[in-house]
Amino acid sequence: MILRFLSIIIILFSMINQTLANVANFEQLIIQVPIKQNSLDEAADYLKQQMQILNIPLISHSPLYKEYEALGLSNIRQTEFFQFCDFKTAKTLTDLNMDYAAFLPCRIALVADQQNQGWFIMLDYTKLFGEVPDEIKKQLGTTCKHLKNIIGINDKLPNTIKIDLTKLVVKTPISEDVSIEDAIDSLKLRANILNMKLVSQQNFTTEYKKLGLSNIKTTEIFQFCDARISQKLLENNLAYAAYMPCRIALVEDKTGKAWLVMMNLEALLQSSNLPPELHQKAKKISDALLEIIEAGASGDL
């Protein structure tokens, strides 16, 4: 019995290590490019103009530095998040595998460092979707290439790693006796109790209907932030901007069953190198998000 128990522990430990190996160093997933424009405001205007030319809508803008100001924090540096979405591509991905909702919409951060140098920061989405079929990968590649080109990345540079982050998703089914509306109310209320501010909410379902797409399933993205902890994380490493704000997606699967989906931040933290005190603060965020999705899934008000 003891040997069997030890064998199970070893297998679980091996699985955890394999999962973390898939994450690699979290910075390997990040594109971080110095801003060449004269100011972050000018860079923001350039970004919006270029995306408009490509007909990729800006669906959310979160100026986090204004939240810093409202909280009376010190050492405030400009920090903004712009979120863009090609809704047809988004639906194609979530139809293929709803886990991809944990990484939607596409986000580009504009952040100033301690020397007031501005940076474009984003996830390298070409590394997130390695397992998709070739025809979808081509569609994704076009969008990702545009994003990279706009911020100044030569897309001909080879991708040195291929990581399937769908293995690093936390998802919870919404109880059958809980409506989608009640699940949303519950997760929002729990977020408020835990001091996780809802900074953005995108109803993809409405956008899919506007485009006249078929086989539409409910898809909504909720984004939360604790500004105080976010500022501390960015002071440690600007690359964390690629994961902010924290996303929770509500998605119906092909059978109509609703789920809450988010990135496994605990695995991300295990692959980072934060000082112990800051690691505890970041874990507080991870724990809060897990509590939020559990409350939403159970309809716990």
N, C-alpha and C positions, 0 to 999 in steps of 0.2 A: 504493500500500500504506500509506504514511504517512498519507495523507488518510483512508483507510478506518479506520485505527487510531484517529486523532483523533476521527472521527465516533462510533466505539463508546464512547470515553472520555466524550465529551460526553453521549451518551445515558444511560450509566450514572450520570454525575454528576447529570443531570436527574432520573433515577429516584430517586436517594438524596435529593435535595432535596424531591421530591414526597412521599416517605415521611415525611421529617421534618416537612414541612408538615402532614401528617395528624396527627402527634402534637401539633403546636402547642406552646404552653408547657405543660409537664407539670402545672403548678399549675391550669390550666384544667379539668383532669379531676378535681380534688379538691374534696370537700366538707369544710370545717373549721368546726366549730361550738363555741363556748365552752360548757363544762359548767356547768349552773346548780345542780346538786346541791352539797351542802356538801363533799363529798370525792369522789375518784375511786372509792373503794370503794363509796360510796353510788350513784354513777353506774353502776358495773358491775352492782350488784344490780338497779337499775332497768332497765337494758338487758336483762338476762337474764329478768326477770319479764315485760317487755313482749313479748319474742320468744316466750316460753312461751305467753302468752295467744294469740298469733297462730299457735301450733302450728308454728313454724319452729325446728327443733332447733339447739341449740348443739352443734357437733361438735368444736370444738377451742378451747382457751384457752391462750395462750402469755404468761406473765408475764415479759417480757424483762428487766425490771429485776432479777429474781432472778438471772439469768445475769450481769448486771453485777456484782452483789454477789459471786457465786461467783468471778468473775475478779479481784476486788479493785480494780475501777475506781473512780475518784473522780467527784464531781459527778453522782451517781446521782439520776435523777428517775423517778417511776413511769411505766412504759411497759407496756401490756398489749394483746394482740390477741385479739379474740373473733371466731370464725368460725361463721357460720350457713349452713344450706343447706336449701332446698326441693328435695328430690331429684327430684321429678317434673319441676320446671322445669329442673333441671340436666341431666337426661337428654334433655329436649326440645331443649335448646340443643346439646348435644354430638352428638345424632343429626343435627341440622341441619347443623352444621359443627364438627368436633372441635377447631378452633382456639379455640373459646370455653372449652375446658377450662383454658386458660392464665390465666383470670380467675376461676376457681372455687376454693373457695366464696366467698360474700359475707363480707367482712371489715370489722369496725369496730375501729379502734384508739382506746384511751384513753391520752392522753399529757399529761404536765405540762410546761409551758414553764419558762423560767428564773425567772419570777416565781411559779412554782408554781400558775399558772392551768391548770386542766384543759381538755382539748379532745377532742371526738369527731372522728375523721378517717376518711374512707372515700373510695373511688372513687365517682364519680357514674355508676352502672351504666346509667342511662338514656342516657348519651352513648357507651357502649361498644357498644351493640347496635342501631345505627341501620339495619342492613341486613336485619334479620330480618323475616319476614312479619308482617302486621298482627295476626293472631290470636295469634301468639307474643309480639309486642310488648306486647299488652294484658296477657297473663299476666305478663310481666316487669315491666310498669309497676305492676301491683298490688303485687308484692313490693318493688320499689324505693320505691314511695310509702310503704309501711309503714316501711321502713328510715329514710327521710328524716323522716317524721313523728315517729318515736321519738326521733331525735337533735335534733329541733327545727327542721326545715326546712319551710317552707311550699311544698308541691309545686306550687302554682299559679305559682310563679316560672318564667318562660320559660327554656328551655335556649338559651343564646346560640351554642353550637357543637354540631355533630354530627360525631363522629369515629369512623371505622371502624378500630378497633384490631386487627381480625383481619388487617389488612395488616402489622401489626407483630409477628408471631409467628414464632419460630424453631421449626422442627420437624424431626426426624430419624427416618427409618424404622428400626425395629429389624431387624437382619439376619435373614434367613430361617432361618439355622442357630443363632440365639440364642433360647432360650425366654424367656417373660416373667419367669419366676422368676430366670433367670440375668441378665437385663437389670437387674432390681431389685437383685440382689446386687451387680452391677458398679457401678451408679450410687451405691449406698450406700457401698461401699468407697472409690470415688474421692472422694466427698464427705468422708469421714473423713480421707483422705490430705491433702486440700486444706484441712482445718480448717473445713469448712462443716458445722456441726452440724445434724443432722436433728431439727427441733423439733416436727414434726407429720407424720402420715401418715394419710390418709383413704381407706378402701376403699369407693368409691361402689358398686362391683359388688355387695357384700354388702347394702348398703342398698336397691338396686334390687330385689334378690331378695326382701327382706323385704316390700316394697310390692307384690310380685306383678306387677311390670312385665314387658312382653314385649320380645323382641328385645334382650336384654341383652348388651352388649359390655363387656369389661374396662375399667374406669376407676379409676385410683388417682391421688391427689394427694400429692406429697412436697414438704415445705416446709423450706428450709434457711436458716441464718443465721450470719453472722460477727458476734458481738455487739460486738466492739470497733469495727469499721467502722460497724455500724449506729448505735452511739451517736454517732459523729462526724457521720454524715449527719443525724441528728435534731437535733444541736446546731446544725447549719447551717440546717436548715429542717424544721420538724415535718411538713410535707406529705409527706415521704418515707415516713412511717409507713403511708401507703395502699398502698405497694408491698412492705411487709415482712410476714412473712418471704417470701423468694423462692420461687416455686412452679415445680415441674416436674410435668407431668401425663403419665401413661402411659395411652394411649387406643387402643382398637382401632377401626379404621374399619369401614365397612359390609361390606367384603370379608373382615374378620377380620385384616387386617394391623395390627400394633401400631406405634405411634409414640410418641416423646417430644416433648412440646410445652411451650414456655415463652414468656413475653413477651420481646420483643427489647429487652433492657436497654441495649444499646449505642445504639440509636436514642433511648431515653429520656434517656440521659446527654447525647447531642448536643443535646437540646432544653432541658437544664438550664443553670444558670449557677454551677457549682461552682468554688471556688478550685482552681488546678492540682494541688496536693498531694492534696486530697480527691478530685478527679476521678480521679487515678491509683488511689487506694484503691478507689473505686467501680468502676473498670474492672477491678480485680483480681477483684471479685465476679462481674462479667459474664463475664470470661474463665474463671473457675472453673466457673461454671454450664454454659458451653458445653463445657468439658472433661468435666464430669459426664455430660451427655447423650450425648456422643460415646462415652464409656466404656460407658454403659448400652446404647447402640445396637449396639455391636460386641461386647458381652459381655467386655470387656477387664478381667480381674481383676488 
